[in-house]
Amino acid sequence: MANYLTHFSCLLNVGTPENAARALDLYNKLSEEGASEEPPSEGFRLSIEPQYGGTELWMRHDETGDPARMIQFVTICAAEFRLTGRWGFQYANICSRPRLDGFGGGAHVIDLATGETVAWIYTDGWLANVLGGGNADA
């Protein structure tokens, strides 16, 4: 049996160590909500990284994570801590066994001040589209 996994690893600077500590509370609340969903959200792991002055949150997942849940968390933090600028991350979709449709990925960029998506790309279906004569930019 093959396992399909989503991997990512990224940082979010929340400005102060106090904000980082408050972000852990926001994370715990969001994780509780995700656990009560049907099916439960895969979520993601979060820690405060002291080597960056205690202001950086490290978000990742060792097995398979939920990029949408992470984006939701980042937009909550952005509103709570009045963050500005752009933030983004990349992710990889992989399969534990060789499968023709088992690999892909993408990236997502948001404007922290508005919470709006600036740009995103998802490679699922892109290769088949281009090989079938479709536009590479679509």
C-alpha positions as CSV (number, residue, x, y, z in Angstrom):
1,M,0.0,0.0,0.0
2,A,1.3,3.4,-0.9
3,N,1.2,6.4,1.4
4,Y,0.7,9.9,0.0
5,L,2.5,12.6,2.0
6,T,2.8,16.4,2.0
7,H,6.1,17.8,3.3
8,F,6.9,21.5,4.1
9,S,9.2,23.5,6.4
10,C,9.1,27.2,6.8
11,L,9.5,30.1,9.2
12,L,7.2,33.0,10.2
13,N,8.6,36.0,12.0
14,V,6.0,37.3,14.5
15,G,8.1,40.3,15.7
16,T,8.7,39.7,19.4
17,P,9.2,36.7,21.8
18,E,5.9,37.7,23.5
19,N,4.1,37.4,20.2
20,A,5.8,34.0,19.6
21,A,4.5,32.8,23.0
22,R,1.0,34.1,22.2
23,A,1.2,32.3,18.8
24,L,1.6,29.0,20.6
25,D,-1.8,29.6,22.3
26,L,-3.3,30.4,18.9
27,Y,-1.8,27.2,17.5
28,N,-3.1,25.1,20.3
29,K,-6.6,26.5,19.8
30,L,-6.5,25.9,16.0
31,S,-5.2,22.4,16.6
32,E,-8.1,21.6,18.9
33,E,-10.5,22.8,16.3
34,G,-8.8,20.7,13.6
35,A,-8.9,17.6,15.7
36,S,-12.7,17.9,16.0
37,E,-13.3,18.1,12.3
38,E,-14.4,15.1,10.3
39,P,-12.0,13.9,9.0
40,P,-9.5,15.5,11.4
41,S,-6.9,17.9,10.0
42,E,-3.4,16.6,9.6
43,G,-2.2,19.9,10.9
44,F,1.5,20.7,11.3
45,R,4.2,21.0,14.0
46,L,5.2,24.3,15.4
47,S,8.1,25.5,17.6
48,I,9.8,28.8,18.5
49,E,13.3,29.0,17.2
50,P,15.7,30.6,19.8
51,Q,18.5,30.9,17.3
52,Y,16.5,33.6,15.6
53,G,15.9,35.6,18.8
54,G,12.7,33.8,19.8
55,T,10.6,35.7,17.2
56,E,10.6,33.0,14.5
57,L,8.0,30.2,14.4
58,W,9.1,27.0,12.6
59,M,6.2,25.3,10.9
60,R,6.7,21.8,9.4
61,H,5.5,18.2,9.4
62,D,7.6,15.1,9.5
63,E,5.0,12.8,8.0
64,T,2.1,14.6,6.2
65,G,0.9,18.0,6.9
66,D,-2.0,20.3,6.0
67,P,-0.8,23.4,4.1
68,A,-4.3,25.0,4.2
69,R,-4.3,24.7,8.0
70,M,-0.9,26.4,8.1
71,I,-2.0,29.2,5.9
72,Q,-5.0,29.7,8.1
73,F,-2.7,29.9,11.2
74,V,-0.4,32.4,9.5
75,T,-3.3,34.7,8.6
76,I,-4.6,34.5,12.2
77,C,-1.1,35.4,13.4
78,A,-0.8,38.2,10.8
79,A,-4.1,39.8,12.0
80,E,-3.3,39.3,15.7
81,F,0.2,40.7,15.6
82,R,-0.4,43.3,12.7
83,L,2.2,41.7,10.5
84,T,3.0,43.2,7.1
85,G,4.9,42.2,4.0
86,R,4.8,39.0,2.1
87,W,5.1,35.5,3.4
88,G,5.3,32.2,1.5
89,F,6.3,28.6,1.6
90,Q,6.8,25.6,-0.7
91,Y,5.6,22.1,-0.2
92,A,6.2,18.7,-1.8
93,N,3.6,16.0,-2.4
94,I,5.3,12.6,-2.4
95,C,4.4,9.0,-2.4
96,S,6.0,6.2,-0.4
97,R,6.0,4.0,-3.5
98,P,6.7,4.8,-7.2
99,R,3.4,5.9,-8.6
100,L,2.8,7.8,-11.9
101,D,0.6,10.4,-10.1
102,G,2.5,10.3,-6.8
103,F,4.7,13.4,-7.0
104,G,4.1,17.1,-7.2
105,G,4.0,20.2,-5.1
106,G,3.5,23.8,-5.1
107,A,4.1,27.2,-3.4
108,H,1.8,29.8,-1.9
109,V,2.5,33.6,-1.2
110,I,0.2,35.8,0.9
111,D,0.1,39.4,1.8
112,L,0.3,39.4,5.6
113,A,-1.4,42.8,6.0
114,T,-4.5,41.8,4.0
115,G,-4.5,38.0,4.3
116,E,-5.0,37.8,0.6
117,T,-3.2,35.4,-1.7
118,V,-0.6,37.1,-3.9
119,A,0.3,34.1,-6.0
120,W,0.2,30.3,-5.9
121,I,1.2,27.3,-8.0
122,Y,0.2,23.7,-7.8
123,T,1.8,21.2,-10.1
124,D,-0.8,18.4,-9.9
125,G,-2.0,18.0,-13.5
126,W,0.4,20.5,-15.0
127,L,2.7,17.9,-16.7
128,A,-0.3,16.0,-18.2
129,N,-1.8,19.3,-19.4
130,V,1.5,20.4,-21.2
131,L,2.2,16.9,-22.6
132,G,-1.4,16.9,-23.9
133,G,-0.8,20.1,-25.9
134,G,-2.0,22.6,-23.2
135,N,-0.4,25.8,-22.2
136,A,2.6,25.6,-19.8
137,D,1.4,28.8,-18.1
138,A,-2.1,27.4,-17.3
